[in-house]
Amino acid sequence: MGRISKQSKDIQDKINRLELHSGIDTVQIKSKTRILDFTADEYPGIHTSYKVKAENGFGYYIFNPNTARESYIEDFKEYDQTITDMLNGFPIENPEKYRIDYRLDSFKSDYDDLLKLNTLLLLLISQGEGADNNYISQDPMMLHNLTVRIQKSREFIAENYNKEYQTERFNKLNDVDGNVKNRLELRTLRVGAGEPIERTEWEKWCNIIDRAVTAHNLKALTDFLNIEIALRYAGGEIEITAGKTRYIPAWKEREGKGFSSNVFFHDYRHNIFTREQFIKLHNILDFPNADVRVRDYLRRHPYDIQLFTLDDLLIYTEKLKQAGRGFFDR
């Protein structure tokens, strides 16, 4: 890989120290048997999926094996036996696994440290797979970052969320997930064929990640983001949805009024992911000596804009894939 920057070394060291705990959070089961009203005491770990409970005549049920077992399951054999026991005790006929939610957890308070890296990964997947929806959220009162999420209707959801804040907010300290601080969840919304289906669908996620994380896709994503950032600098009518626009005041008009371009870059630091992107952005904005300006900015503000390389992403995604496979291989 050759010589790497200090920032990349710090990022890769952080990834190498990361301890991931993998497993399956929930499974959605469908059946022609419809049981609409029951309590958690009757069937621990099972509840009705109300949004789709009557779709096509099926009943839909969400199974949480961790809740049913009252433990944090990290072994596929224990998971599989738990699901079998839950199905044996639940009076439905011909159950089919319909949706699987995989989890990759950290028990350390590293959500904010990894948020930008996870955001970049999810944006690459969104771009590559044609997701319908991308969003990020924050608690505006406590200023906690909460979640970044992408979704492709009827196919998948991928979400990185602040499990530590969720646990504290909803007083779930005694929950089986109470030690989880940071969760990356990959949800398959409609499973295919193959046994065990959980392993088959996990390998599909590995393939999605591999397709997304390439030099070509990283360049395409950052080029697209640069256009959007440059539009904010220049101002004018900006498309918000198909056929609809809104006016954005030109950021550049602030310059000379107590603001500088460095403030602009700081404002959009969460949307700048690579050094190459940062240099190209300078060129798009017609700033001279782009290489020198970027070098000087990063030297003066070494921790302001977290930048990644393709190698950083590949090291991280390999760790994610292996952690998920470890759940099945233990």
SELUM-997422 format. One record per residue (C-alpha): residue number from 1; x, y, z. Coordinates in steps of 0.25 Angstrom, whole numbers. Layout:
N
(node NUM; (X; Y; Z));
...
***
This chain:
330
(node 1; (0; 0; 0));
(node 2; (12; 9; 1));
(node 3; (13; 21; 11));
(node 4; (1; 25; 17));
(node 5; (-3; 39; 23));
(node 6; (-4; 40; 38));
(node 7; (-19; 42; 38));
(node 8; (-20; 29; 30));
(node 9; (-11; 22; 40));
(node 10; (-20; 27; 51));
(node 11; (-32; 22; 44));
(node 12; (-26; 8; 41));
(node 13; (-21; 7; 55));
(node 14; (-35; 10; 60));
(node 15; (-41; 0; 51));
(node 16; (-31; -11; 55));
(node 17; (-35; -9; 70));
(node 18; (-50; -9; 67));
(node 19; (-56; -21; 74));
(node 20; (-69; -25; 66));
(node 21; (-80; -34; 71));
(node 22; (-89; -40; 60));
(node 23; (-102; -47; 60));
(node 24; (-116; -46; 56));
(node 25; (-125; -36; 63));
(node 26; (-139; -39; 57));
(node 27; (-146; -48; 47));
(node 28; (-159; -46; 41));
(node 29; (-168; -58; 39));
(node 30; (-180; -59; 30));
(node 31; (-191; -69; 31));
(node 32; (-205; -71; 25));
(node 33; (-209; -73; 40));
(node 34; (-213; -59; 45));
(node 35; (-212; -56; 60));
(node 36; (-214; -42; 63));
(node 37; (-215; -40; 78));
(node 38; (-205; -46; 88));
(node 39; (-196; -42; 99));
(node 40; (-181; -42; 101));
(node 41; (-184; -51; 113));
(node 42; (-191; -61; 104));
(node 43; (-180; -62; 94));
(node 44; (-167; -55; 98));
(node 45; (-159; -49; 87));
(node 46; (-171; -49; 77));
(node 47; (-180; -37; 73));
(node 48; (-188; -34; 61));
(node 49; (-183; -26; 50));
(node 50; (-195; -17; 49));
(node 51; (-191; -9; 36));
(node 52; (-193; -22; 28));
(node 53; (-201; -31; 37));
(node 54; (-212; -33; 26));
(node 55; (-204; -32; 13));
(node 56; (-208; -43; 3));
(node 57; (-216; -50; 14));
(node 58; (-203; -53; 22));
(node 59; (-200; -51; 36));
(node 60; (-186; -44; 39));
(node 61; (-178; -46; 52));
(node 62; (-165; -41; 57));
(node 63; (-157; -51; 64));
(node 64; (-146; -46; 74));
(node 65; (-138; -58; 78));
(node 66; (-129; -50; 88));
(node 67; (-141; -45; 95));
(node 68; (-147; -59; 95));
(node 69; (-134; -65; 101));
(node 70; (-132; -53; 110));
(node 71; (-117; -53; 105));
(node 72; (-109; -46; 94));
(node 73; (-107; -57; 84));
(node 74; (-94; -58; 76));
(node 75; (-94; -72; 71));
(node 76; (-103; -77; 59));
(node 77; (-106; -90; 65));
(node 78; (-111; -84; 78));
(node 79; (-119; -74; 69));
(node 80; (-125; -85; 60));
(node 81; (-129; -94; 72));
(node 82; (-136; -82; 78));
(node 83; (-144; -78; 66));
(node 84; (-148; -93; 65));
(node 85; (-152; -93; 79));
(node 86; (-160; -80; 77));
(node 87; (-167; -86; 65));
(node 88; (-170; -99; 72));
(node 89; (-177; -91; 83));
(node 90; (-185; -81; 73));
(node 91; (-198; -87; 67));
(node 92; (-196; -83; 52));
(node 93; (-195; -92; 40));
(node 94; (-184; -93; 29));
(node 95; (-176; -81; 34));
(node 96; (-166; -74; 24));
(node 97; (-155; -65; 28));
(node 98; (-158; -52; 20));
(node 99; (-148; -42; 26));
(node 100; (-135; -43; 33));
(node 101; (-128; -32; 41));
(node 102; (-113; -34; 43));
(node 103; (-105; -26; 54));
(node 104; (-91; -22; 55));
(node 105; (-89; -16; 69));
(node 106; (-78; -9; 77));
(node 107; (-79; -9; 92));
(node 108; (-70; 4; 92));
(node 109; (-75; 18; 91));
(node 110; (-69; 20; 77));
(node 111; (-82; 24; 69));
(node 112; (-77; 38; 66));
(node 113; (-63; 33; 63));
(node 114; (-68; 24; 52));
(node 115; (-80; 31; 48));
(node 116; (-73; 38; 36));
(node 117; (-67; 25; 31));
(node 118; (-80; 18; 32));
(node 119; (-87; 29; 25));
(node 120; (-77; 28; 13));
(node 121; (-79; 13; 13));
(node 122; (-95; 14; 13));
(node 123; (-94; 25; 2));
(node 124; (-86; 16; -7));
(node 125; (-96; 5; -5));
(node 126; (-107; 15; -8));
(node 127; (-101; 20; -20));
(node 128; (-97; 6; -25));
(node 129; (-111; -1; -22));
(node 130; (-120; 11; -26));
(node 131; (-126; 14; -12));
(node 132; (-138; 22; -11));
(node 133; (-136; 29; 2));
(node 134; (-123; 34; 9));
(node 135; (-124; 42; 22));
(node 136; (-116; 46; 35));
(node 137; (-122; 50; 48));
(node 138; (-118; 58; 61));
(node 139; (-125; 61; 74));
(node 140; (-126; 76; 73));
(node 141; (-127; 78; 88));
(node 142; (-116; 69; 93));
(node 143; (-108; 70; 80));
(node 144; (-106; 55; 79));
(node 145; (-104; 49; 65));
(node 146; (-114; 38; 64));
(node 147; (-114; 31; 51));
(node 148; (-110; 30; 37));
(node 149; (-119; 21; 28));
(node 150; (-121; 17; 14));
(node 151; (-133; 9; 8));
(node 152; (-137; 3; -5));
(node 153; (-152; 0; -5));
(node 154; (-155; -15; -3));
(node 155; (-141; -19; -4));
(node 156; (-132; -14; 8));
(node 157; (-129; -4; 19));
(node 158; (-115; -1; 24));
(node 159; (-114; 8; 36));
(node 160; (-103; 12; 46));
(node 161; (-109; 17; 59));
(node 162; (-105; 22; 73));
(node 163; (-110; 10; 81));
(node 164; (-104; 16; 94));
(node 165; (-113; 28; 93));
(node 166; (-125; 20; 89));
(node 167; (-122; 11; 101));
(node 168; (-121; 23; 111));
(node 169; (-133; 30; 105));
(node 170; (-142; 19; 106));
(node 171; (-137; 14; 119));
(node 172; (-133; 0; 114));
(node 173; (-121; -2; 122));
(node 174; (-126; -16; 126));
(node 175; (-129; -20; 112));
(node 176; (-121; -31; 106));
(node 177; (-115; -20; 96));
(node 178; (-111; -11; 108));
(node 179; (-96; -12; 106));
(node 180; (-97; -8; 91));
(node 181; (-92; 6; 88));
(node 182; (-91; 6; 73));
(node 183; (-99; -2; 63));
(node 184; (-98; -4; 48));
(node 185; (-111; -12; 44));
(node 186; (-112; -18; 30));
(node 187; (-127; -22; 27));
(node 188; (-131; -31; 16));
(node 189; (-146; -28; 14));
(node 190; (-149; -40; 5));
(node 191; (-141; -52; 6));
(node 192; (-138; -62; -6));
(node 193; (-135; -77; -6));
(node 194; (-124; -85; 0));
(node 195; (-121; -92; 13));
(node 196; (-118; -87; 23));
(node 197; (-124; -75; 17));
(node 198; (-118; -66; 28));
(node 199; (-104; -70; 23));
(node 200; (-108; -68; 8));
(node 201; (-114; -54; 10));
(node 202; (-101; -50; 18));
(node 203; (-93; -54; 6));
(node 204; (-102; -45; -2));
(node 205; (-99; -33; 7));
(node 206; (-84; -36; 5));
(node 207; (-85; -36; -10));
(node 208; (-93; -23; -9));
(node 209; (-81; -17; -1));
(node 210; (-71; -22; -10));
(node 211; (-78; -16; -22));
(node 212; (-80; -3; -15));
(node 213; (-65; -1; -10));
(node 214; (-57; 1; -22));
(node 215; (-48; 13; -27));
(node 216; (-58; 16; -38));
(node 217; (-70; 17; -29));
(node 218; (-62; 25; -19));
(node 219; (-58; 35; -30));
(node 220; (-73; 36; -35));
(node 221; (-78; 38; -22));
(node 222; (-69; 49; -18));
(node 223; (-70; 56; -32));
(node 224; (-85; 56; -30));
(node 225; (-84; 62; -15));
(node 226; (-74; 73; -20));
(node 227; (-85; 77; -30));
(node 228; (-95; 79; -19));
(node 229; (-85; 86; -10));
(node 230; (-81; 95; -21));
(node 231; (-95; 99; -23));
(node 232; (-97; 103; -9));
(node 233; (-84; 112; -11));
(node 234; (-90; 118; -24));
(node 235; (-104; 119; -19));
(node 236; (-117; 120; -28));
(node 237; (-128; 110; -31));
(node 238; (-125; 96; -26));
(node 239; (-133; 84; -29));
(node 240; (-139; 77; -17));
(node 241; (-148; 67; -24));
(node 242; (-151; 64; -38));
(node 243; (-157; 77; -44));
(node 244; (-156; 85; -31));
(node 245; (-145; 95; -27));
(node 246; (-142; 105; -16));
(node 247; (-133; 117; -16));
(node 248; (-120; 116; -8));
(node 249; (-113; 129; -5));
(node 250; (-99; 129; -10));
(node 251; (-89; 125; 1));
(node 252; (-78; 132; -6));
(node 253; (-85; 146; -3));
(node 254; (-81; 144; 11));
(node 255; (-66; 145; 8));
(node 256; (-60; 158; 12));
(node 257; (-71; 160; 22));
(node 258; (-64; 152; 33));
(node 259; (-64; 139; 26));
(node 260; (-54; 132; 18));
(node 261; (-54; 120; 9));
(node 262; (-48; 112; 21));
(node 263; (-61; 114; 28));
(node 264; (-68; 109; 16));
(node 265; (-60; 96; 16));
(node 266; (-62; 94; 31));
(node 267; (-77; 96; 29));
(node 268; (-77; 84; 18));
(node 269; (-66; 76; 25));
(node 270; (-76; 64; 27));
(node 271; (-78; 64; 12));
(node 272; (-63; 63; 8));
(node 273; (-58; 49; 9));
(node 274; (-44; 48; 2));
(node 275; (-32; 57; -1));
(node 276; (-35; 56; -16));
(node 277; (-49; 61; -14));
(node 278; (-44; 73; -6));
(node 279; (-34; 77; -17));
(node 280; (-44; 75; -28));
(node 281; (-54; 84; -20));
(node 282; (-44; 95; -20));
(node 283; (-42; 94; -35));
(node 284; (-57; 94; -37));
(node 285; (-58; 107; -29));
(node 286; (-47; 113; -37));
(node 287; (-37; 114; -25));
(node 288; (-23; 115; -30));
(node 289; (-12; 105; -25));
(node 290; (-22; 95; -21));
(node 291; (-11; 85; -16));
(node 292; (-4; 95; -8));
(node 293; (-17; 101; -2));
(node 294; (-21; 87; 2));
(node 295; (-8; 83; 8));
(node 296; (-7; 96; 16));
(node 297; (-22; 94; 21));
(node 298; (-19; 80; 26));
(node 299; (-6; 85; 33));
(node 300; (-13; 96; 40));
(node 301; (-26; 88; 43));
(node 302; (-21; 74; 44));
(node 303; (-34; 69; 51));
(node 304; (-45; 78; 44));
(node 305; (-48; 69; 32));
(node 306; (-46; 54; 34));
(node 307; (-42; 48; 20));
(node 308; (-41; 34; 16));
(node 309; (-34; 26; 5));
(node 310; (-39; 14; -2));
(node 311; (-30; 5; 6));
(node 312; (-37; 10; 19));
(node 313; (-50; 6; 13));
(node 314; (-45; -8; 9));
(node 315; (-39; -11; 22));
(node 316; (-52; -7; 29));
(node 317; (-61; -14; 20));
(node 318; (-53; -27; 21));
(node 319; (-54; -26; 36));
(node 320; (-69; -25; 35));
(node 321; (-70; -36; 26));
(node 322; (-62; -45; 34));
(node 323; (-69; -42; 47));
(node 324; (-82; -45; 40));
(node 325; (-77; -59; 35));
(node 326; (-71; -61; 49));
(node 327; (-86; -62; 54));
(node 328; (-88; -74; 45));
(node 329; (-74; -81; 47));
(node 330; (-73; -81; 62));
***
